[in-house]
Amino acid sequence: MVPRTWVGGLLLLWTLLAAQAAVPEGYPADYAEIVAAAKTEGTVVVYSPTDLAEARPLIADFKSLYPGVSVDYRELDSAKLYDSFLKETAAGSAGADVLWSSAMDLQVKLVNDGHALHYPSPETDKLPAWAVWKSEAYGTTLEPIGFAYDKRQLSAGQVPQTHRAFIELLKSDPARFKGRTVTYDLEYSGIGFLYASQDAKASSMLWDVAAVLGASHARQLRNSAAMLDSLASGESLLAYNVLGSYASSKRRADPSIGFVYPKDYTLVGTRIAFINKRAAHPNAAKLWLDYLLSQRGQVMLANQAGLFALRSDVQGQTSAVALKLDAGAAVKPVVIGPGLMAYLDRGKRQEFLKRWKELLAPKE
């Protein structure tokens, strides 16, 4: 009869060998210990506003890479994600292992307040410097914005290529664009507010844009999908600050949708991921984060999830390489760091919103 100690030793050896086999190429050998511990934990809890439909290919591929580690994916809008996490933390509950959100300001606030695990990912040196903060907050995607339009009603030659051209186009034919432009409702859209505030930081033209949108009786909607639907229906001609990932997906299904990146500057944000310092499954969380940042995960993001990959060694329509070809030197990344928290100050935020709403209010 084989002694139990031998059986236990053989099982441990088999687990370590299996974990070693799952270590990605180029990772340190002791990463096998993280893999083995993650399989013991058995799951990773992810909170994210990213649509489950977009996340499914990532989840399936992750599980094929690390069998035995399931993904408990909970889709929450960015504001609810933030509030739920803080409530759970205050109640002493671990809640999420990984928070993954495009609400860059809220993510940075949580990291700044000490909620993130310090974890230098093995993928760090493959990422742009602006996308990593303190080895705690990691950018995982590119989120470029631009102008979307109805190709049936605006020819390529009429489409504005810069923010100044956008202003001049609306001024040139007020009757044509009256009630037929669309942008974010900053009061209800966190991502819309984030990009508008970064617009103001990048250029003084934001307020000229707001004024001309107001003069054209622009409609204000809560997300990029709604703006694109407005264009597809023919209700609107031109949309300001539409997310490129949504436009790319919509264009594949609807050839009437056109999209351009402004040639003066193209703002590019990112979906930030960080590991909860109090994570119940910290090793599984490391696997998930590293997977999102890895070349394999980034290929899935670009080619299966419909999101823009961050890494420069990934090809595809929605990749950093493709964006560089389209926007070139105009790309202006929104740097991850404390500067993103400026408009979380209630007074500053209300002042910004007040000015925006005054300019967007119809003048007649």
N, C-alpha and C positions, 0 to 999 in steps of 0.2 A: 504494500500500500504506500503511495507517494505521500510524504509528509505535507501537511497543510502549508508549512512555511515555504516549501519548494513551490507549491502551486501558486501561492501569493507572489513569490519572487518571479516566477515565470510570467504571471499576468502583468506584473509591473514592467518587466523587461519588454513584453509584447507591446504594452501601451506606449512605452518610451520609443520603441523602434517605429511604431506606427506614427507617432507624433513627429519623429525625426524625418520620416518620409514626406510628411505634409509641410515641412518648413520650406517656404518659397526660396527660390534660387537667389543667392546673394545676401540672405539674412544670416545673422549670427547663429552659431550652432545651438546656443542655449535658448533660442526661440522655441525649440522643441518642448521645453518646460512650460511655456505659455500655452502651446497647443494642447498638451496633455491636461493642464489645469482647466483649460476652457472646455474640454470634453467632459471633465468631471463636473463642471458647473452646468453644462448641458443646454444652456440657452443664453441669448442676449436680448435684452429689452430695448427697443429703439423707438423713440418718440420723434415724429417728423411730420411736417405739413406736406411733404412730397407725396403725390398721389400714389396709392398702393399699386395702381396699374403700372406706374413707372418703376416702382421699386421691385415688383415681382421678379423680373429677370435677374436682378441683382441678388435677391434672396435665394432664388433657385440655384444660381451659380455658386454662391457662398456655401450653401448646404452641400453641394456636390464636392466642393473643395475640402470642407470640414464636416463630414458626416458625423452625426452625434451632437452637433451644436445647432439647435433650432433658433429661428429668429421670431421673436414676439414683436411684430411690427404694429405700432399704434399710430394711426393717422390723426393728427390734431392740427387745427390751424395755428399759426405762429403765436398769436396772442394767448390762446388757450394753453398751448404747450408751455409757454413761459409761466403763466399763472399756476397751472397744475403742478409743475415741477417745484415751484416755491412752496406751495401748500403741502405737498408731500414731504419736502425737506423739513418744513417747520413741524410736521407731525412725526418726524423721525422715520419716515418710510423711504426706502431706497428709490422706489419708482423706476425711472429710466436708467439704463446703463449708459446709453449714448443718446445725446440730443443732436439732431441733424436738421438745420433750418436755414432758410434763405433770409430770415429776419436778422441780418448781421448785427444790428445795433443791440438787439435783445440778447443775442448769443454772447456778444462781447461783454455786455453788462454782467451776465451770469459768470463768465470766466473771471472778469475783473473782481467780482465779489467773492472769489475763492471757491467756486463750486466745481472747478475742473481738476481732473487728475493730471499731474505733470507726467507726460509720457512722450519721450523722444522717439517718434516712429522711425523704423528702418527706412521708410520711404521719403524722409524729410529732404534729402539732398536732390531728389527728383522733382521737387515742387518749386514754384516761384517764391522768392523771398517774401513778397507781400502777402502770401497766402498762409503763412505760419506765424503764430504769435505765442511766444513763451513756451513752446513745445506743449501747448495745452489746447489752443484753438487752431483748427486746420480747415483751410478752404478745400473743397472737394470738386467743385464744378466751376465753370465760367457762366455768368449770367449777364450777357451783353444786352443792351437795349437800343432801340432805334425807332425809325418811323415806318409804320405799316400803312398800306394804302390799297384802294380798290383799283386793280389794273384795268377794269372795264371802263372806268371813268377818268382815270389819270394815266396819261402816257408816260413812258419812262423819261422822256425829256422834260416833263412837267414836275417830276418828283423832286422835292428839295433834297439837296445833298449835304447841307450844313444847317445848323440852328438858325443862322442869319437868313438863309434861303427859305427856311420854314416860315419865319416871320414875314418875309417879303411876299411869299406866295399868298398867304392869307390876307395880307393887306391889298394885294393887287386885284382881287375879285371878291369883295366881301359878300355879295349876294350869292355867289356860287357856293361858298363854304358856310353860310349861315345855317346853324343847326346840324352841320354835317361833319364836324370835327369831334374827336373824342379823346379823352385822356383819363388818368386815374382820379378817383375821388380820394383825395389825400386824407380826409377825415376818417375814412373807413379802411383804407388800404395801407398796411404797414410797409409793404415793399414799395408802393407808390410814393409814400412820404419819404422813405429812405432815398430813393433815386432823385426825387425833387430836391431834397436838401443837399445831395451830392452835386446835383446840377448847379445849385446856387454857389457851391464851393468852387466848382470848376470854371464857372463863367457868370458874369453879371447879366448875361442875356436871359436867364431864366425868367426874370420879371417882365421882360419884353415879350417872351413867349406866353406868359400867363395873361398879359394884357391883350394880346391878339387872339388868344383862345377865348377870352371873355367877350371880345368884340364880335367873334364869330358864333357866339352862343354855344360854345362847346359843351357836349354832354360829358358827365363825369361818372365813370363806372368803377366797379370794385376790383376788377382783375383784367389781365391781358386776354384771357379767353373771351370775356364779354366784349371787349373792344374788337377783337378779331371777328366775332360773330356779327357785330354791328357792321363791319366792312363787308362780310360775306353776304349779308342780306341786302346790301345796297343802301342801307340807311345812312351810313357814314362814308366819307371819301378818304379821310386821312386821320391817322391815330398817332398820338405823341407818347413816347416812352413805353413801347411794347417790348416785353421780354422776347429775346431772340429764340429761345428754346421753344416757346409756344408758337411763335410765328413759323418756325421751321416745320413743326409738326402739322400745323394748319395748312401750310402751303403744299405739303405732300398730298393732302386730301382735297384741296380746293385751289385750282390754278388761278382763281380770280384774285388771290391775295398776293400782294407784292410787299417787299420789305427792303429797307436800306439801312446801313450803318452810317451815321453822320461822319463826314470826312474831317470836320474840325476837331471833334472828340467823340469817342464812343465809350460811355461808362460801362464798366464790367464789374459786377459784384460776384458773389460766390455763396454757395450753401455751406455754412460752417458746421463742422462736427466737433464735438468734444466728449470726453469720457467723464461721467459723473464721479467726483472724488469719493462718493459713498456708494458706488455701484455694488450691487449684490453679486454681479458676475463680471468682475474687472478684467479677467483674462479673455473671456469671450468678447468683451467690449473692445479689447486691443485687436483681436482678430478682425472684427467688423471694421474698425477704423482703418487698419492697415490694408484690408481688402479694398475699401473705397478709394484709397490713395494709390493702390498698386496699378501697374500697367494693365493687368488682367481686369481689374474692377473698372478702370477708366475706359477700357474698350467696351465693356458692357454698358457703361453710362452713355457713351457716345452712339453706339450702334444698336442697342436694344432698349434702353430706357428713354431715349429721346432727349437727353440732357447734354450740355456741352462739357466735354472732358477738359480737365485743367492741364494735364501734362502735355509737354511738347513732343513726346514720343508716341502719341496716339494719332492715328489717321481717321478720317471720316468727315461727313458733312457737318457734324456738330463736334468740332474739336478745336483746340487752340491753333492748330496748323491752318484749318479752314478759316477761322476768324482772322488770323493774321493776313491771309490772302485777301479777305474781304475788306477789312478795316485798316490793316497795316499799322502805321505809326500813330494813328488816331486813337488806338486802344488806351484807355485810361482806367487802370484797375482801382477799385475801391479798397484801400489798404486795410487789412484787419488790424485793429488796435484801438486804444482808448478814444481817439478822435471820433469814432462812430457814436459815442455816447452823448455828444453835445446836445442833440435835440431830444434826449430823454429827460432833460430838464423841462419841467412842465411849463414854466414861463416862456422859455425860448420856443418850445413847440407851439404853444398857443399864439405867440406873436407871429410865427411863420405861417400858421394856418389862417390867421386873421388876414394877413396881407394877401395870401393866395386866394381866399374866398372873396375878398373885396375886388380883386382883379378879374376873377372868373365870373362874377355876378353880371348878368346881362345888363347892358347899358341903355336899352330901349325896350 
